[in-house]
Amino acid sequence: MNGARSVVILLNGEPYRGAICAENSYVICCDGAYAWAKDRVKIDENLGDFDSLEEIPVPAPYRRFPSEKNETDGELAVNRAMELGADLLVFYGGGGGREDHFLGNLHLLYKAKEAGARRAVLKTNGAELSLCGKGEWEFSCKRGQTVSLLPFGGGAHIMKMRGLRYAEEDLLLRYGSTRGISNLTTGESFSFRVEEGYVLAVINEEVV
């Protein structure tokens, strides 16, 4: 199915408890994620080494990867999504569990962006994380949500922040600094412009 502009990737981390928005999307399920996702969303493709699954998934995988490999199942899924022409990648089930896996899943957002995806989003049970490259970015939200804007992979430069309590016109986020943590939304949307680098926008579900 070439030309799938929106791809949902289900990861074998903490099972995602919320609604999985997959309408008009191609759904790729990674290995053991099948156990928590199989009855909740129509899966178009199962992918991985299936070392953590005790049943044969449906649909049957067109290719089975060896358990000893250089890429995680999530990275293989990103490669597959980009083969399909994905413009938007949304990951579910990538939070919780092992911290190294979670950090690796954040790097999948970077891989997707570097490969040409317009948007790459990771939804966990506690937050929505989006990796934002150069350009204008706007997000829907609830008033009083906590938002953190963090540089990713190096320093970042933000301009024209709107809809946040601490909204600056010109903000340099230095890599290694915690500036940008715990801002608050003031309405039903917020926005900013990235001039340089990558910004990881973390919208926490809890409302203050």
N, C-alpha and C positions, 0 to 999 in steps of 0.2 A: 504494500500500500504506500506508494511514493506520494509525496505531497501532503503528508499529515502535518498541518501547520501547528496544531496543539497536541502535545504528548503528555500524558500522565504516567509517572513512574512510581510504582509501589515498592517500597524498600522494606527489608527484613529487619527493622528496628522495633521500637515500641509501637504496638498496633495503634493506628490512628482512630480516635473515637468519634470524630465529627463526621459531617457529610462529605463524601468524596464527589467533587464536582468534575464530572467526566463527559458531560454532554458535548458532542462534536469533537471529542478528543480520541486519540489512539492510546490505548491503555497497555502498558508494559508492566508485567509483574515479575519481580526479582525473587527467584528461589523461594525461601521460606515465607515470604510475604503472602504467598498463596493461602496459607493457613488462616490468616485473619481477614483476607480480602475476598476470598472466592465467592461468598454469598452476598457481598455488598456492592459489587460493581461488575459490569461485563468486561472481562479481560480479553484483549485482542491477541496478546502474545505473552507467553511465559519464557523466561530467559534465566540462565545461570548454570551452576554446576549441580544444583539440587542435592547438595550434601546435607542440608538441614530440613529436608522434606520427606515425610513418610508415605506419600501417596503420589500417584502420577497426576500431574495437573491437567486441566482442560482449559484451553486447547493444548494438545501435546506440543512441547517445544520443538521447533524445527531444527534446533541445534543444541547439543548439550556440551557445555564447556568442562574442561578438567578442573578438579578441585584445587590443584596446585597450579596457579597462574599468577601473572603479574597484576592483573586488574581485578578490582572487586566486581561483584555482579552489578552494582550501581553504575560503575564506570562503563561496563559493557552496555548497559541500558542507554546511557547517554550517547555512546557511539552509534547504537542502533537508531536512536531518536534522530540524530543528525543525518544519518543515512536516509531517513524518511522525509527529510526536509523540514524538521521542526523549527518553528519560530518562537514558540512558547513551551517551556518545560515546567511542569508542576510536580514536585515530589511529595509523597505522603509516607509516613512511617519511618522517617529518618531520625527522629529524636529519641531520647531515653537510652537506656542500656549502656553500652560501652562508650566512654568519652572519645576514644580514638576513632571509633566508627562515626560518631557524630561530627567530629572535626573533618574526617574524610568526606562526609556527605556535603559539608560546606564547600569543599574544594570541587565537588561535582557542579555546583552553581558556577564557579569560575571556569571550569572546563567548558560548560555549555555556552557561556558568554563569549569565551575566546574562540569557540567554534562557529560563532555567528548568530546565536539565538538572541532574539530581541529581549526576552524576559526569561529569568530563571528563578523559581520560587520554591522554598521548602516550607511545608506546613507541618508543624508538630502539634502536640496536644496543648502546648502552652503559648505558642507564638507563630507568626508568619515571618519568614526571613526572605528578603529579596536582595539580590546582588545588582547594584545599579552602576552602570558605566556612564560615560559622558553623555549629557543631554538632560532634558526636563523629565522629572518624575513626580507623579501625583498618586496618592493612595486614599482610598476610602477608609474611614475609621469611626469609632465612637468617641464622643467627648470624654476625656479623662483617661484615655489609654496611655500607657507608657511606651515611648518609642526611643530606641537607641540607634544612633548613626555612627557606624564604626568603619575606619579605613580597612581595606582588605587587600593584602598583597603588597602594601606600600602606602605611602602617604596619599591623601586625597584632598581635593579643594572643592568646597561647596559654596554656592551663591544663592541668594534670594530664597531663604527658607520662609515658608508661610504655614499658618495653621498650627504652630507649635509655641508653647509658652516661652521657650528660650529660642527665639528666631533671630538669627544673625544674617546680615547681608553678605558677609564675606568671612568664611570660616575655613581655616586650614587645619585639617586633621592629620596630625603627625603619627606615623606608625610607631606603636609602643606607648602611646598616650591613651588615657581613658576618657579624654574629653569627648563628649557626644553621647555618653551613657545617661539614661534616665531623663529624657525630655518628656513632655506631656502634651497631648493633643488638646486643642482648644475648641474644636468643632467636629464636623463630620468628614473632613478631609485635611490632608496636609501635603505640602509639595516642597521641592527644592531642585536646584540645578547642579549637576556635577560638572565641574570644569576640567578636572583632571583626576585620574585614578579610578578606583572602584570603592563604592560605599556599600556596606552591608546594612540594610535597613531592617531593624527588628521591631515588629509590632507585637507587643505582648497582649494576650487575650484579656487579661484581668483589667477591669476599670477601677481607677483610684477614686 
